[in-house]
Amino acid sequence: MNNSPIKSVRILMVEDEEILAEGIRFNLVKNGYAVEWVKDGRAALKAFNSMEYDLILLDIMIPYIDGFEVARQIRMTAPLMPILMLTARTAVDDRVHGLEVGADDYLTKPFHLEELLARIKAMLRRHDWYRKTPPVSNIYRIGKIQVNFDDFVCRSENRQFVLTQREAILLKYLVAHKNRIVSRPELLENVWNIYGAVETRTVDIFIARLRKYFEPNPKKPIYIKSVRSAGYLFNDAAE
């Protein structure tokens, strides 16, 4: 089986460290990707607005406009664009902020090439699954809230909010497998691309966020229920 990417996959790389960028670009091209390299935030937004890309590699500490703001602006027009942040920053607050403004994943420098390639493949695979797996339609209703899986906007009679891409992917996975118990390992594998016996509260944290958005009483969920020692069960017809 040939696991090399399709030649038409285009990546926008935003990185001001020339030696690092040259090395990344060389290896991505070697693995079949088409790569456009820019060195600052202004050039990144200009390139993004003039060309179609399948994924963005985005450093945080770049000239003129930092990576956080670049990600935020891209998300305003392209909610589904996969964004992988590359940064030397290790603080938890920076990671959280990056995810909140629109990054889908976060890779801390220095990193191994194999890990970068694996993350890229996983993000492209999730993006492809999300686009090709509509839950009946891309407009979906949970209780009194209408979810638009195209732009992640959720609306009810008196409020509106926007899901992050990871929240939308998790919700769509639950919707696509409604009325079936979905385990934490299954969610980690299919939503986060994390395999094996891994101790993490990531799934629980994101489930709690979805409950806060959609449950009338998050402490007594009726749509996203916990099944002890098994996982979660989604039911949109709950009363």
C-alpha positions as CSV (number, residue, x, y, z in Angstrom):
1,M,0.0,0.0,0.0
2,N,1.4,3.4,-1.0
3,N,1.0,5.9,1.8
4,S,2.6,8.9,0.1
5,P,0.4,12.0,-0.2
6,I,-1.3,13.0,-3.4
7,K,0.9,15.4,-5.4
8,S,-1.7,18.1,-5.4
9,V,-1.6,18.6,-1.6
10,R,-0.4,22.2,-1.0
11,I,1.1,23.4,2.2
12,L,1.8,27.0,3.2
13,M,4.8,27.1,5.6
14,V,5.2,30.3,7.7
15,E,8.7,30.2,9.3
16,D,11.3,32.9,9.7
17,E,14.2,30.5,10.7
18,E,15.7,29.9,7.3
19,I,17.8,26.8,8.1
20,L,14.9,25.1,9.8
21,A,12.5,26.1,7.0
22,E,14.8,24.9,4.2
23,G,15.1,21.5,6.0
24,I,11.3,21.2,6.5
25,R,10.6,22.2,2.9
26,F,13.1,19.8,1.5
27,N,11.7,16.9,3.4
28,L,8.0,17.8,2.7
29,V,8.7,18.0,-1.1
30,K,10.6,14.8,-0.9
31,N,7.5,13.2,0.6
32,G,5.3,14.5,-2.2
33,Y,3.9,17.8,-0.9
34,A,3.9,21.1,-2.7
35,V,5.2,23.7,-0.3
36,E,5.0,27.5,-0.4
37,W,7.4,29.2,2.1
38,V,6.9,32.7,3.5
39,K,8.8,34.3,6.4
40,D,6.3,36.6,8.1
41,G,2.7,37.2,9.1
42,R,1.9,39.7,6.4
43,A,3.3,37.5,3.6
44,A,1.4,34.6,5.1
45,L,-2.0,36.3,4.9
46,K,-1.2,37.6,1.4
47,A,-0.3,34.1,0.2
48,F,-3.3,32.6,1.9
49,N,-5.6,35.1,0.2
50,S,-4.1,34.5,-3.3
51,M,-3.7,30.7,-3.4
52,E,-5.6,27.6,-2.2
53,Y,-3.9,25.4,0.4
54,D,-4.7,22.1,2.1
55,L,-2.7,22.8,5.3
56,I,-0.8,25.5,7.0
57,L,2.4,25.1,9.1
58,L,2.6,28.2,11.2
59,D,5.3,29.5,13.6
60,I,4.1,31.8,16.4
61,M,7.1,34.1,16.7
62,I,7.2,35.6,13.2
63,P,7.7,39.3,12.1
64,Y,4.9,41.9,11.6
65,I,1.9,39.8,12.5
66,D,2.4,36.9,15.0
67,G,1.1,33.4,14.4
68,F,-1.8,33.7,16.8
69,E,-3.2,36.6,14.8
70,V,-2.5,34.9,11.5
71,A,-4.4,31.8,12.7
72,R,-7.3,34.0,13.9
73,Q,-7.7,35.8,10.6
74,I,-7.5,32.6,8.6
75,R,-10.1,31.0,10.7
76,M,-12.5,33.9,10.0
77,T,-12.7,32.9,6.3
78,A,-11.6,29.3,6.4
79,P,-13.0,27.4,9.4
80,L,-12.0,24.0,8.1
81,M,-8.4,24.8,7.2
82,P,-5.9,22.5,9.1
83,I,-3.4,24.6,11.0
84,L,-0.4,23.1,12.7
85,M,1.5,25.5,14.9
86,L,5.3,25.1,15.2
87,T,6.9,27.0,18.1
88,A,9.7,27.0,20.6
89,R,7.2,28.1,23.3
90,T,6.4,25.4,25.8
91,A,4.1,27.3,28.2
92,V,0.7,25.7,28.6
93,D,-1.0,29.2,28.3
94,D,0.6,29.6,24.8
95,R,-0.6,26.2,23.7
96,V,-4.2,26.9,25.0
97,H,-4.2,30.3,23.3
98,G,-3.0,28.8,20.0
99,L,-5.8,26.2,20.1
100,E,-8.4,28.8,21.0
101,V,-7.5,31.1,18.1
102,G,-7.7,28.3,15.6
103,A,-4.7,25.9,15.6
104,D,-5.7,22.3,15.3
105,D,-2.4,20.9,16.6
106,Y,0.7,22.1,18.3
107,L,4.3,20.9,17.7
108,T,7.1,22.2,19.9
109,K,10.6,22.8,18.6
110,P,12.8,20.8,18.3
111,F,10.8,18.0,16.8
112,H,11.6,14.9,14.8
113,L,10.7,14.9,11.1
114,E,8.8,11.6,11.4
115,E,6.5,13.3,14.0
116,L,5.9,16.3,11.8
117,L,5.0,14.0,8.8
118,A,2.7,11.9,11.0
119,R,0.9,15.0,12.3
120,I,0.4,16.3,8.8
121,K,-1.0,13.0,7.5
122,A,-3.3,12.7,10.5
123,M,-4.6,16.3,10.1
124,L,-5.2,15.8,6.4
125,R,-7.0,12.5,7.1
126,R,-9.2,14.1,9.8
127,H,-10.0,17.0,7.4
128,D,-11.0,14.6,4.6
129,W,-13.1,12.5,7.0
130,Y,-14.9,15.6,8.3
131,R,-15.7,16.9,4.8
132,K,-17.0,13.5,3.6
133,T,-19.0,12.5,6.6
134,P,-22.1,14.7,6.9
135,P,-24.6,13.8,9.7
136,V,-27.7,13.7,7.5
137,S,-27.0,17.3,6.6
138,N,-24.5,19.9,7.6
139,I,-27.1,21.8,9.5
140,Y,-27.9,19.7,12.6
141,R,-30.1,20.4,15.6
142,I,-29.3,19.4,19.2
143,G,-32.2,20.4,21.5
144,K,-32.8,24.1,20.8
145,I,-29.4,24.7,19.3
146,Q,-28.7,24.6,15.5
147,V,-25.2,23.5,14.5
148,N,-23.7,24.4,11.2
149,F,-20.9,21.9,10.5
150,D,-19.6,24.0,7.6
151,D,-18.7,27.2,9.6
152,F,-18.9,25.8,13.2
153,V,-21.5,28.5,14.1
154,C,-24.2,27.4,16.6
155,R,-27.4,29.3,17.1
156,S,-30.4,29.3,19.4
157,E,-33.2,31.8,19.9
158,N,-31.1,34.0,22.3
159,R,-27.4,33.2,21.6
160,Q,-24.7,32.4,19.1
161,F,-21.3,30.8,19.5
162,V,-18.6,29.2,17.4
163,L,-17.0,25.8,18.0
164,T,-13.3,25.3,17.5
165,Q,-12.4,22.8,14.7
166,R,-11.5,20.1,17.2
167,E,-14.8,20.6,19.1
168,A,-16.6,20.3,15.8
169,I,-14.8,17.2,14.8
170,L,-15.5,15.6,18.1
171,L,-19.2,16.5,18.0
172,K,-19.5,15.3,14.4
173,Y,-17.9,12.0,15.4
174,L,-20.4,11.6,18.2
175,V,-23.3,12.5,15.9
176,A,-22.1,10.1,13.2
177,H,-22.0,7.3,15.8
178,K,-25.1,8.3,17.8
179,N,-26.9,5.7,19.9
180,R,-23.7,3.7,20.1
181,I,-21.2,3.7,23.0
182,V,-17.9,5.4,21.9
183,S,-14.9,4.7,24.0
184,R,-12.2,7.2,25.0
185,P,-9.5,5.2,23.1
186,E,-11.7,5.3,20.0
187,L,-12.1,9.1,20.3
188,L,-8.4,9.6,20.9
189,E,-7.6,7.6,17.9
190,N,-10.1,9.1,15.5
191,V,-10.3,12.7,16.7
192,W,-6.8,13.3,18.1
193,N,-4.7,10.6,16.3
194,I,-3.4,9.3,19.6
195,Y,-3.0,5.5,19.7
196,G,-2.5,2.9,22.5
197,A,-3.0,3.0,26.2
198,V,-2.5,6.7,26.9
199,E,-3.4,8.4,30.2
200,T,-5.0,11.7,29.3
201,R,-8.0,13.8,30.3
202,T,-8.2,15.4,26.9
203,V,-11.4,13.6,25.9
204,D,-13.1,14.4,29.3
205,I,-12.2,18.1,29.0
206,F,-13.6,18.4,25.5
207,I,-16.8,16.4,26.4
208,A,-17.3,18.8,29.3
209,R,-17.0,21.8,26.9
210,L,-19.6,20.3,24.6
211,R,-21.9,19.7,27.5
212,K,-21.5,23.3,28.6
213,Y,-22.6,24.4,25.1
214,F,-25.5,22.0,24.5
215,E,-26.8,20.5,27.7
216,P,-29.6,22.4,29.6
217,N,-27.9,21.2,32.7
218,P,-24.2,20.1,32.1
219,K,-24.1,18.3,35.4
220,K,-27.0,16.1,34.4
221,P,-26.4,15.5,30.6
222,I,-29.2,14.2,28.4
223,Y,-27.5,14.3,25.0
224,I,-23.9,13.3,25.8
225,K,-24.1,10.7,28.5
226,S,-21.3,8.9,30.3
227,V,-21.3,5.1,30.3
228,R,-19.3,4.0,33.3
229,S,-16.0,2.2,32.3
230,A,-17.1,2.2,28.7
231,G,-17.2,5.8,27.2
232,Y,-19.9,8.1,25.9
233,L,-23.3,7.7,24.3
234,F,-24.8,10.5,22.2
235,N,-28.5,10.7,21.6
236,D,-30.0,13.8,20.0
237,A,-33.6,12.7,20.6
238,A,-33.2,12.9,24.4
239,E,-35.9,14.6,26.4
